[in-house]
């Protein structure tokens, strides 16, 4: 069940791959009535345990689409994008007639930066279920139009083929044809879009409660220093920026401009003549700023478009959510500016003192959003940058710059105080905002992240049972310390702790949460689920030595217990030193020390102790032999021979399969 070494290198043996493949088959057969997500999670859980030993899922061949998706997602979890892409290409081997499968494959392709494949998969999902919400939302995020107009046209035609009822692709197609000077085709495409609009409700209706000035906003004058200040704060991609547009039907968007953002362009934006958007990622996938965008969701927007009172409530909720997020920032001592986005929401701006990786900025904002709780009903939060790296020929994540005029509402996008009132001096607010250092970001994530989904805090209590086990068992104590020091435990180590502390009543379960919460991927609900599903027998000492052989040999795992009749040795027996509290309330001895048919001979512990010591010595000797053989091999390689005469005789090296050698001394 171990590794196999051949000409391609080291990898899981055929026997190991066969075993996990059989297990996945059995899980798939037993879970046919579950929904797709649950079936995938069941398979991933099994694969995750396997990869905790082999650190790869290469070599496992998917027998069906559910297994394929599980293996791709596990490859991404292991940062093995090459294997994920290789597996994704195998989807052509299967017949897909389920929209959710197409959507899930599209999402994976999008994650891997495979735009064409993502488009194809999302389109197939919509062809099966035209109202598939997730597929439609994902399609909106795909950048189907780029500087290659001809390729853009082909992508749009493909989308139209699968989803002929959508109007937006026709509008985009009209734009592309106009770029090529094909005005007849452009007009034809635009007419098709208008015709479709007559049969469906527009994607977005204006909120009547929002103030829309009858007259243009009063123009503002900005000094050169203020324009320079603005330019120093709002930095992103240097070779592109974007103009905002809006048509007579209220539809809006941005189109890219292929040149650097100049001081004159920024002045036009600030003084209301143009409205600009900034592409956030630089050429090293870093950002100088990040934004949490708070908006009214499309569903709520359509539902309450004609209800002025409800629209006002929704608009107010966006500011309440902004305050909630800003309060989290106050607790973390992170500076943030709240901006009225100019239409139906708020932007929260974060500025860094030097460019940081987009992935790091996203992690910070995700953490802040998690601590702030869930969005209010009818409200949607989005983080910018909304992905880590610029892949393909796209322009990167785009955000509208503040202090300009929103083209749809004709309102200026200004910074607000916590009560929702405009700040009296907009540029002063920008000049005084503090910047966030990368060190500060890393400190916050390291200090708080592992606790972001922890259990509700409880008063500290003495844990006599837990302390007895920790004092008595070297291996268990080592695993607990490892969780605290490295913030990581593999699946086997977590199971060992589960079947130790999980059988110590509520005291042990609370301690288990405390230990696992040190690990970066800790989840309270997931850990609690594992506790509930735990079998009634605690882990035995022999099982611990089998699962953690190196640790047991290094630290010693040779405790001598007075084992109860019909029982077996387990770290939990250390807790029997607490006669007043053992067994814990609600537990019986039968549920804590399981019964076995065989009676343990009295002298077995002495024999076992000697055996363990000899195995420990043997392991050390074997490792020493391996090191010496490696040294001798290097001597032979340098000499270019397979035999050397020594004072003990002729030493010969005989090579075997798998880069192994046999050493023979001829006297």
FENNOR-V8050 format. One record per residue. OMEGA is omega in whole degrees, -180 to 180 (999 if undefined). BURIAL is + if it has 24 or more other C-alpha atoms within 12 Angstrom, else -. Layout:
# FENNOR-V8050
OMEGA:BURIAL
OMEGA:BURIAL
This chain:
# FENNOR-V8050
-174:-
-178:-
177:-
-178:-
176:-
-177:-
-180:-
179:-
-175:-
178:-
179:+
-180:+
178:-
179:-
180:-
179:+
178:+
-179:-
-179:-
178:+
178:+
180:-
179:+
178:+
-179:+
179:-
-179:+
-180:+
-176:-
-172:-
-175:-
-178:-
179:-
176:-
-173:-
-177:+
-180:-
179:-
178:+
-180:+
177:+
179:+
-180:+
-180:+
178:+
179:+
-179:+
177:+
180:+
-178:+
176:+
177:-
-175:+
178:+
176:-
171:+
176:+
179:+
179:+
-179:+
-180:+
179:+
178:+
-176:+
180:+
178:+
179:+
-179:+
179:+
-179:+
178:+
-179:+
177:+
176:+
177:+
178:+
179:+
-178:-
179:-
-177:-
-179:+
179:-
178:+
179:+
179:+
179:+
-178:+
179:+
-180:+
-179:-
178:+
179:-
-175:-
173:-
-176:-
179:-
-178:-
-176:+
-179:+
176:+
178:+
180:+
-177:+
176:+
177:+
179:+
179:+
178:+
178:+
178:+
-179:+
179:+
-180:+
-172:+
-176:+
-180:+
177:+
178:+
-179:+
-177:+
178:+
-180:+
177:+
178:+
-179:+
177:+
178:+
-180:-
-175:-
-178:-
180:-
-171:+
-176:-
179:+
179:+
180:+
180:-
178:+
179:+
-178:-
179:+
178:+
-176:+
-178:+
176:+
-175:+
175:-
-172:-
-178:+
178:-
178:-
179:+
180:+
179:+
-179:+
178:+
179:+
179:+
-180:+
179:+
-179:-
-176:+
-175:+
-177:-
-179:+
-178:+
-173:+
179:+
177:+
178:+
178:+
179:+
177:+
178:+
-179:+
179:+
179:+
178:-
-180:-
-178:-
178:-
-172:-
177:-
178:-
179:-
-180:+
179:-
180:-
-179:+
178:+
177:-
178:+
179:+
180:+
178:-
179:-
-179:-
-175:-
179:-
178:-
179:-
-178:+
-172:+
177:+
178:+
177:+
-174:+
-177:+
-177:+
179:+
177:-
-176:-
179:-
-179:-
178:-
179:-
-179:+
179:-
178:-
179:-
-179:-
179:-
178:-
179:-
-180:-
176:+
178:+
177:-
180:+
-180:+
-179:+
-179:+
-172:+
-178:+
179:+
179:+
-171:+
-174:+
179:-
163:+
-175:+
171:+
173:+
176:+
174:+
-180:-
-174:-
178:-
179:-
177:-
-174:-
177:+
179:+
171:+
-173:+
176:+
-173:+
172:-
-180:-
179:-
-175:+
177:+
180:-
177:-
179:+
178:+
177:+
178:+
-176:+
-178:+
169:+
-179:+
176:+
173:+
-171:+
172:+
-177:+
171:+
-164:+
-172:+
173:+
-174:+
176:-
180:-
177:+
178:+
175:+
179:+
178:+
-173:+
165:+
-177:+
-180:+
-176:+
169:+
-177:+
180:+
-179:-
-180:-
-179:+
180:+
-176:-
-174:-
-176:+
-177:+
180:-
-174:-
-177:-
179:-
178:+
177:+
179:+
179:+
179:+
179:+
180:+
179:+
179:+
177:+
177:+
178:+
179:+
-180:+
179:+
180:+
178:+
175:+
178:+
177:+
-180:-
-179:-
-178:+
177:-
178:+
-180:+
175:+
177:+
-180:+
168:+
-174:+
177:+
-179:+
-174:+
-178:+
-178:+
171:+
173:+
-172:+
176:+
-178:+
180:+
-177:+
173:-
-177:-
177:+
178:+
180:+
179:+
180:+
179:+
179:+
179:+
179:+
-177:+
175:+
180:+
179:+
-179:+
179:+
-180:+
180:+
-179:+
-178:-
175:-
176:+
-180:+
180:-
-178:+
-177:+
176:+
176:+
-178:+
174:+
8:+
-178:+
167:+
-168:+
-173:+
175:+
-178:+
180:-
-176:-
179:-
-178:+
-178:+
-180:+
-173:+
175:+
179:+
179:+
-180:+
175:+
176:+
-180:+
176:+
-172:+
-177:+
-175:+
-177:+
179:+
176:+
-178:+
-171:+
178:+
-174:+
171:+
-175:+
178:+
-180:-
179:+
178:-
174:-
-174:-
-179:-
-175:-
-178:+
176:+
178:-
178:+
-178:+
-176:-
-178:-
179:+
179:-
-176:+
179:+
177:+
178:+
179:-
179:+
-177:+
179:-
-180:-
-178:+
-180:+
-175:-
-170:-
-168:+
-176:+
-179:+
-171:+
180:+
-177:+
179:+
176:+
-177:-
177:-
179:-
179:-
179:-
176:-
-179:-
-176:+
-180:+
179:+
-178:+
179:+
179:+
-180:+
-180:+
-174:-
-173:+
-179:+
-176:+
180:+
179:+
178:+
-179:+
178:+
180:+
179:-
179:-
-178:+
-172:-
-175:-
-177:-
-180:+
169:+
176:+
-174:+
-180:+
180:+
178:+
180:+
178:+
179:+
179:+
-176:+
170:+
-175:+
179:+
180:+
178:+
179:+
-177:+
178:-
180:+
180:+
177:+
-180:+
178:+
176:+
-178:+
-179:+
-176:+
-180:+
175:+
-177:+
-172:+
-177:+
179:+
175:+
-175:+
-176:+
-180:-
179:-
179:+
178:+
178:-
178:-
-178:+
-177:-
-177:-
177:-
-169:-
-177:+
176:+
-179:+
-180:+
178:+
177:+
179:+
178:+
180:+
178:+
-176:-
-174:-
-172:+
-177:-
-180:-
-179:-
-180:+
-178:+
-174:-
-176:-
178:+
-172:+
179:+
177:+
-178:+
166:+
-171:-
177:+
-180:-
180:-
-179:-
178:+
-177:+
-180:+
177:+
-179:+
-180:+
175:+
-179:+
177:+
176:+
179:-
-172:-
-176:-
-176:-
-179:-
-3:+
179:+
178:+
-179:-
176:-
173:-
179:-
-179:+
-178:-
-177:+
177:+
-171:+
-180:+
174:-
-175:-
-174:-
174:-
-176:-
178:-
-175:-
-174:-
-176:-
-178:-
179:-
179:-
-178:-
179:-
178:-
180:-
-179:-
180:+
179:-
177:-
179:-
178:+
-179:-
179:-
179:-
179:-
-179:-
179:-
178:-
179:-
179:-
180:-
-179:-
178:-
178:-
178:-
179:-
179:+
179:+
177:-
-179:-
-180:-
-180:-
-179:-
180:-
-178:-
176:-
176:+
180:+
178:+
180:-
179:-
180:-
-177:-
-180:-
179:-
-179:+
174:+
179:+
-176:-
178:-
180:-
177:-
179:-
177:-
-178:-
172:-
-177:-
-177:+
177:-
177:-
-177:-
999:-
